[in-house]
Amino acid sequence: MRGLDQVVEARRKGMKPPYVALSDTHQLEGWLGDIRIELTDVPELLDLRALVDLFVVVQGKDGDAVSRWADAAVKAGASTVIAKADGAPWRHLRLMGVDQ
């Protein structure tokens, strides 16, 4: 996983990115809200508290992995979580703090 440390550091400084993108594809590397997930990452074992009260977008190739990451973001306290696996429609798991 790359990019989470930057989000954690920003949150410690009182900053809040407009959204965070968790993706297994290359996006805006170096941008504060871009978190690159790897196949070997286990979302249930990671400390994702930096996602509290954030809008989180989860996107990836594998539907099961996308679901696990989206569930982990909801469990961490993200305010809004939307998710999409390649070839599948967008799914809303939580909108403005209300589980769907």
N, C-alpha and C positions, 0 to 999 in steps of 0.2 A: 504494500500500500504506500502510495506516495501522495503527499499533499495534506494529510490530516494534521501533521505537526504545525504547518503554517496556520491552519484554522484554529487550532488550540492556542497558539501564541497570540493570534489576533484577538480571540475571545478574552484571553487574560488581560489584554490591553484595553478592553472595553469596546472593541470593534465588532460589528456584526455584518457579515457579508449578506448581500441581498438574496442569494441562494447558494446552495452547495450542490455540485454535481458529482455523484458517485458513478463511475463508469469504468468498464474494462476496455474501452477504446480511447484512443488519443483524442484529447479535446484541447482545452486552452492551458497547456502545461505552463506552470508558473503563475497562473492567475490564482488569487486567494481562494476561490471557491471550488477549484478543480481537484478532486481526489481520484486518483487512478487506483482501481482495485485490481488485484491479481488473482488468478485461479487458486493460488495456495492460501489466500487470506480466508480466515474463518470469522465471519461477522459476529457470531455469537460470543466470541472470545475477546473481542476488541473493546476498548473503552471509547465509546462514541458520544460521551457526554457533551462534547463541543457542538453537537447537533441540536442541543436543546433550543427550542423556540426558533428554529430556522426552517426555511422552505428548502426541501431536499428533493432532488431529481435523481432517480436511479435508472440507469440505462445499461444494457449489456446484451451479450449474445445468448446466454443460457437462461432460460426462463426460471429454472429452479434457483439459480444463484441470484437472479434479480429479485425474486420473492424473498429470499433469505435476507438480502441487504435491505430491502424495503421494510421488512418486519423489524430488523435491528434498528433502523432509523426511527420507526414509530416507538419502539421500546425505549430508545434513548431520549425521547421527548421532543422530536422534531414537530413543529407546528403543522406543517403540511408536507405530505410525502406523495409524490406521483412516481410511477414506475412503468418501464416499458422494456420488454425483451424484443430482440430483432424479430420481425414478422408478426408481432402481436400488437393489439391495441394498447393505448395508454390506460393505466389503472390508477385510480385514486385510492390510497389507503387511509389517508387522513387529510382533511381539509380544515384549515384554521382551528386545529386542536380537536376536531370531532372525527372519530373513527368512522370509516365508511363500511 
